């Protein structure tokens, strides 16, 4: 599993639990997180 796949899996798991996974994205891609909102 590549780091990017792992990151997406963690993000998906957090969202499944009802927790916004945006903080995970922010750690790695602040600008992308801003554009997603």
Backbone torsions as a table, in degrees:
resi	resn	phi	psi	omega
1	UNK	NA	130.3	179.1
2	UNK	-80.5	157.9	179.1
3	UNK	-54.8	-37.1	-178.3
4	UNK	-66.6	-41.0	178.3
5	UNK	-64.5	-41.3	179.1
6	UNK	-61.3	-42.6	-179.0
7	UNK	-61.9	-43.3	179.9
8	UNK	-66.5	-37.4	179.8
9	UNK	-65.2	-43.2	179.4
10	UNK	-63.8	-42.5	179.7
11	UNK	-61.4	-43.5	-179.7
12	UNK	-64.0	-41.3	-179.9
13	UNK	-63.7	-41.6	179.8
14	UNK	-63.3	-42.4	-179.2
15	UNK	-67.3	-35.0	178.1
16	UNK	-62.2	-33.0	-178.5
17	UNK	-84.4	3.2	178.4
18	UNK	84.9	12.6	179.4
19	UNK	-106.4	130.1	178.8
20	UNK	-61.3	129.0	-179.6
21	UNK	-87.8	8.0	-176.0
22	UNK	-61.3	-33.1	-178.2
23	UNK	-64.8	-28.3	177.5
24	UNK	-70.4	-41.0	179.9
25	UNK	-67.3	-40.2	-178.4
26	UNK	-58.4	-36.9	-178.7
27	UNK	-61.4	-33.1	-175.1
28	UNK	-106.1	-34.9	-177.5
29	UNK	-138.2	78.7	-177.7
30	UNK	-56.3	-44.3	-175.7
31	UNK	-66.7	-39.6	179.9
32	UNK	-63.1	-39.2	-179.2
33	UNK	-63.7	-39.4	-179.8
34	UNK	-65.3	-41.4	-178.0
35	UNK	-70.9	-27.9	-178.1
36	UNK	-71.2	-27.0	-176.9
37	UNK	-75.4	NA	NA
